[in-house]
Amino acid sequence: MKRKPYKVIDCHCDTLTELHEGETLLNDRCTVNVSKLQAYDGYVQLFAAWLDDADKTPLKTVLKIIDRFYDELVIHKVSMVQILSATDFEKAFFEKKVGAMLTVENGACLEGEIANLRNLYRLGVRAMTLTWNGQNEIADGIGEGRGTGLSDFGKSVVYEMNKLGMMIDVSHLSEAGFFDVLALSEVPVMASHSNSRSIGSHMRNLTDEQIKQLAEKGGVTGLNLYPLFLSDSGKADLNVCLQHIEHIVNVGGEDCLVLGSDFDGFSTEPVTDLAGPEDYSKLFALLEKKGHSGTLIEKITHKNFIRFAKEVLR
């Protein structure tokens, strides 16, 4: 197999949550599988354990999903390097293996206890999205009408994540919560899968002011490939992706944009010509065709995220 000449870090997918009994990352039911990722010169995927706001047993649910992650490594013996520190990214690239980092999407799984955050870290979780769209003990999500910021518990979560060396993810967070996190965190934070609201008006996207302040603090935002976030029409092609890329870079600079596909997290038709990770090379080729430098493309594909990881992870 001839490898595609790109190194990729994708900082959000929902594949782990979508794996059903008997399925693994070795098969092709899901959009993301190991064979697709092995086609690149190096590929690291952040796998989210997603939690619905309506879940009545949030911690139990997340622990079950984390157990599936370790089933992949131990029982199914999927050939992946587990990412636990910043140096592990480059280790995976050097060994030309797929890297896998475990993340959690929705801090409701903490059930209001900091001890649960520490235990998730001990289980290998290295990033957490503070909310999903609704409210939890940490803050309001972007879909919660009140739109309030961090609670006292939420502030203690930010402090403890800084202390542990965990990536704070502000995708899905209310705008008030977003700015609270930027003010409190002593290290950069990420919006793992959020686009530009100036290009696609969906509430899940970031305003120019959010992008600017996130970048000024050294943070990153991941290009989300959900067509409903890319375009108000709900349909998108590579050129729409390019519009988001160019706008975010124009507002926040070359160091703030990464990839955060959200693969396996949406049910609509995918971006035209970008159905899964196997097609990322088409987007990179378009950037080259439009005259963007190799330096910028490498920053977007992996170097910006590695720089961010080195500032946050222990």
N, C-alpha and C positions, 0 to 999 in steps of 0.2 A: 504494500500500500504506500503510495506516494503521499507524504504529508503536505498539508497546506502550509505555506511559509509564514504563518502568523502564530503568535502567542496570544492567548485569550484568557481574561478573567471575567467571568460573568457573576455579578454579585447578588443575583436573585433568581430563583426558580422555585416552583411549587411541586416539583416532581416527586419528592419524597412523600409528601402528603397524598399524592395520587396513586402511589403503589398499593395495589390490593393484594390480598392473600395469594401467595404462590408466584407473584411477579417479582422481577428484580430489575436492576439497572442494566442487566445483560440482554434483556429482550427489547423489543421495539414498540411496545404498546404506547409508551409515553413519548413525548416530543424529545426529551433529553434521555439519551442512553450512552453507555460508555463507548460503544463503537463509533458514534458520531464525534465524541470528544477526542478520541484517539487519532482522528484524522488530521489534527492540527500539530504544529511543532511543539505545542505545550498548551494545556487547557486546565484551568482551575474553575470549578463550579461551586458556588455557595448554595447549599441545599437548605431551604427553610422548612421548619416544622410549623405549619400554619394552623391557627386556632380561630374558629368562628366565634364571633362575639356572643352568640347564643349558647355556646357550649356550657353545660352545667357542671362538668368535671374537668376544668381547664388543665390543671397540672397533670392529671392522669392521662389525658389525651396527648399532651405534648410528650410525656415520657414514653408512651406507646410508639409515637412516630420516631423518637430518638432510638428506641430499640430496633426499629426497622433499619435505621441507618447502620447500626452495628451488625445487624444480620447481613447486610450487604458486604461488609468488610470481613466478617468472621465466618459466617455460614456459607454464603455464596462465593466468598473469596474473590470479590470484584477487585480488580487491580487498580487501586486508588491510593494516593498518598494523602493521609489525613492532615489537614492544615490546622495546626495549633499555635503557631508562632509566625512572625513575619518572614523568618528565614525559610520556612517550609514552602513558600511560594516558589522561590528560586530553586529549591531542592527539586520540586516537582518538574520545573522546566528543564533543569539540568539532566534529570533522569528520563525526560520525555515521557512522563507518566501523567495520568489524569490526577489532579488534586481535588480534594473535597473538603469543604469547610461546613460545619454544622451551625445553623442559625435558627432563631425562633422568631416567628412573626405573630406578635400580640403578647404584650406583657401581662395580660390577664392570667397567664399561667403561673405567675408568681403568687397569686391569691393573697396579695397584700403582705407577703413575708419576704424580707431580704434574704433569709436563709435559703429560700428556694432559688434565688438568683445565684448564690454562691454554689449551690449544688448543681445547677445547670452548667456553670463554668467547669466544675469538676468532671462533668460528663462530656466535656469537649465543645460546648456551645461557646462561640467566640463573637457572636453579634446578636442583637435583639432589636426588633422593631417594637417601639414602646407601646403602640396601640395598633388596632386595626381601625375600622371606620367608626366604631361606636366608642363608648366610654369604658374605662376600667379604673382600677385603683390608682393608676399612674397619671392619667390625663384624659381629655376628650380626644377622640379621633376626628378626622376631617368631616365625617358624616353626622356628627353629633351637633344638633342645632345650637346648643349653648356656646360651644367653641371655647371653653375655658382652657387655661394652661395647666401646668404641672401642679399636682397636689403636693402636700408635704411629703407623702410617701414617694411620689414621683421624683421629687428633688433628691431624696435619699437614694433612689435607684440610679440617678445620674452620677451621684457621688461614688456609689459603690462600683458602678461599671468602669468609671475612671480608675478607681483603685485596683480593680482586678485586671484591667487591660482588655476590656470588651468593647467592641464597636457599638456605638449608639446609633440606631437607625431611626430617622425621623420621617420616613415615608409613612403616609396614612395619618400623621399627627395633625391636630388642629394648628392653625397659624400661630395662635397664642402660645401653644405648647412648643412649637418649633423655635420661636424666638426665646422662650424661657430656657430651652436646652442650650442654644448658642451662648446665652449669657452665663450659664452655670458651668458648662463643661470646660475642663482645663485642657482638653485635647480636641482635635478635629472630629466632626461627626459626619455621617453619610445619610443621604436619601437614596436608598439602594435601588429603587425602581420608580423614579418620578421624572416627568418630562417638563417642558416649558409651557406654562399657561398662556403665554403670549401667542403660541402657535396652535395649541389645542386647549380649549377653554375648560376642560374637565377639572373639577375641584381637586382631584388627586395630583394635579400638576403643580409646579412651583411658580410663584410670581417672580418677576425679574429681581425684586428686592430680596426675596428669599435666596435666589441663586447667587446674587452678589454677596450677601452676608455669609452664606455658607462657604463660598470660595475664599472670602477674606479671612475666614477662620481656618483655612486649610482643608476644608471638607470636600466631599465629592458627591455627585449625583449620577445615578445610573440610568442610561437610556432604556426606557420601558417600551417593549414592542407590542403592547396591547393596542390594537387599532383604535379602540374607543378613547384612549388617552392621547394617541397621536393625532387624531383628526376628529373634528366635530361631526363629520359624516359617518364615522364608524368604520371607514374603509381607508386603507393606507398602503402606500408603496414605498420603495426605497427612497424616492425623492422627498417624501414627507419626513422620513427619518432624517434625511440630510438637512431639512429645514430646522428640525429640533437641534441637531448637532451644531450647526453653524450659529444658531441663535444663542444657545447655552454657552458656547465658547466665546462668542462676542460679548456676552454679558459678564461671564465669570472668569474668562481667561482659559488658556490651554490646559491648566492643571486641575480643573474641577470636574471634567466629564469622564465617566467610565461606562461600562455596560451593565445593565440590569434587566435582562430580557423579560422576566415574568413568565417564561415558558412553562407550560402545563398549569398556568394560573388563569387562563381565559378560554371561553368556549366559542368565541366568534371565529370567523375565518382569519387566518394569520395575515401578516403583511405580505403583499404580493412579492414573490421571489425571495421571501425570508421566512420560510415555514418553520425552521428550527436551527439549531446551532450549526448544522452542516452548511447553512447558507450565509453565515456571517461573512465569509470571504467575499461574497457579492457586494455587501455593504462597504467593505474595506476597499474593494476594487473601484467602487463608485467614488469614494473619497479621493483615491489616487487620480481618477479620470478628471475630477473637478479641480485638480491642482493642489490639493492639500498635501502637505509635506509628510514624508515618512516619519519624521519626528513626532508630528501631531498624531498621526495614526497609531503609532506605538504607545503614545501616552494614553490614548483612549482605550486601546485594546488591553493594556495591562500595566504600563509603567505608572500611571497616576494612582492606581489602586495599591500597587506595591509601596509607593511612597507614603500613601495614607496609612497602610497597615503598619509600616515601620514606626509611625508616630503614635500608634494606638496600642498595638498588641505588645504584650510583655515577652 
